[in-house]
Amino acid sequence: MMRRECESILFNNAASILVAVEVSACARAVTAEGSRIRAGR
């Protein structure tokens, strides 16, 4: 039973890390797009 709990905790951590990576990559892309638009003006 303890092992299953540990595995689910690890899985949740991995999922949240993946989500954080996706969000930061998206934020970087949006920031780059915004600075490109500002530079174009």
C-alpha positions in Angstrom: 0.0 0.0 0.0 2.8 2.5 0.9 4.5 1.7 -2.4 1.3 2.6 -4.4 1.0 5.9 -2.5 4.7 6.7 -3.2 4.2 5.9 -6.9 1.1 8.2 -7.1 3.0 11.0 -5.4 5.9 10.6 -7.8 3.4 10.6 -10.7 1.7 13.7 -9.5 5.0 15.5 -9.1 6.1 14.5 -12.6 2.8 15.7 -14.0 3.0 19.0 -12.3 6.6 19.5 -13.4 5.5 18.8 -17.0 2.7 21.3 -16.7 5.1 23.9 -15.3 7.5 23.3 -18.2 4.7 23.6 -20.7 3.4 26.8 -19.1 6.9 28.4 -18.9 7.6 27.5 -22.5 4.2 29.0 -23.6 5.0 32.2 -21.5 8.4 32.5 -23.2 6.8 32.2 -26.6 4.2 34.8 -25.8 6.9 37.1 -24.4 9.1 36.7 -27.5 6.0 37.4 -29.7 5.2 40.5 -27.7 8.7 41.9 -27.9 8.9 41.2 -31.6 5.6 43.1 -32.1 6.9 46.0 -29.9 10.2 46.1 -31.9 8.3 46.1 -35.2 6.4 49.3 -34.2 
